[in-house]
Amino acid sequence: MIAVIVLIVIVVVIVAVLAGMYNSLVKRRNQVDNSWSQIEVQLKRRHDLIPNLVESVKDYMSYEQETLTAVTNARAAAIDAGSKGPEAQAEAENMLTGTLKSLFAVAENYPDLKANQNVMQLQEELTSTENKIAFARQFYNDSVLTYNNKIQMFPSNLIAGMFNFTTRQFFEAPEAERAVPTVDLR
């Protein structure tokens, strides 16, 4: 009788441990999904601000239609990339960031544009949104790291394999953004 009770206790403990590992995996996966949603919220805000910015600078920058068109096309590509996963989204968003940088660089040549309160406010909102995107990306990547570690480490990898938990992609910056800038003080 004691052997049966010990066996039942062992089985209950094993089931409890396995259930705990499974629940932990589900929790981590949901955290990754939630953190990706937070990136999407900030990207949508960014995408919504860009047409207002383009409209605001259009009158001042009549000779810069190529730059404005590039920003508009990059925005459309970034919106389209949203359904293609983190890697495609990151690439499209980095292209958009590049075109916005060129827009701001060209805007420096227009003193009236730089003094326009509406343009200044939109630039400030975009800058704030860029910071929020950076924080959301960092949280997402931290969540992916924790999740990927969990599904690849023993013994939770056994549960992950049985229930088809798969690794997630990081939201990575392109090689150009990772390069350390050089400073020449000559």
Rosetta blueprint (number, residue, H / E / L):
1 M L
2 I H
3 A H
4 V H
5 I H
6 V H
7 L H
8 I H
9 V H
10 I H
11 V H
12 V H
13 V H
14 I H
15 V H
16 A H
17 V H
18 L H
19 A H
20 G H
21 M H
22 Y H
23 N H
24 S H
25 L H
26 V H
27 K H
28 R H
29 R H
30 N H
31 Q H
32 V H
33 D H
34 N H
35 S H
36 W H
37 S H
38 Q H
39 I H
40 E H
41 V H
42 Q H
43 L H
44 K H
45 R H
46 R H
47 H H
48 D H
49 L H
50 I H
51 P H
52 N H
53 L H
54 V H
55 E H
56 S H
57 V H
58 K H
59 D L
60 Y L
61 M L
62 S L
63 Y L
64 E L
65 Q H
66 E H
67 T H
68 L H
69 T H
70 A H
71 V H
72 T H
73 N H
74 A H
75 R H
76 A H
77 A H
78 A H
79 I H
80 D H
81 A H
82 G L
83 S L
84 K L
85 G L
86 P H
87 E H
88 A H
89 Q H
90 A H
91 E H
92 A H
93 E H
94 N H
95 M H
96 L H
97 T H
98 G H
99 T H
100 L H
101 K H
102 S H
103 L H
104 F H
105 A H
106 V H
107 A H
108 E L
109 N L
110 Y L
111 P H
112 D H
113 L H
114 K H
115 A H
116 N L
117 Q H
118 N H
119 V H
120 M H
121 Q H
122 L H
123 Q H
124 E H
125 E H
126 L H
127 T H
128 S H
129 T H
130 E H
131 N H
132 K H
133 I H
134 A H
135 F H
136 A H
137 R H
138 Q H
139 F H
140 Y H
141 N H
142 D H
143 S H
144 V H
145 L H
146 T H
147 Y H
148 N H
149 N H
150 K H
151 I H
152 Q H
153 M L
154 F L
155 P L
156 S H
157 N H
158 L H
159 I H
160 A H
161 G H
162 M H
163 F L
164 N L
165 F L
166 T L
167 T L
168 R L
169 Q L
170 F L
171 F L
172 E L
173 A L
174 P L
175 E H
176 A H
177 E H
178 R H
179 A L
180 V L
181 P L
182 T L
183 V L
184 D L
185 L L
186 R L
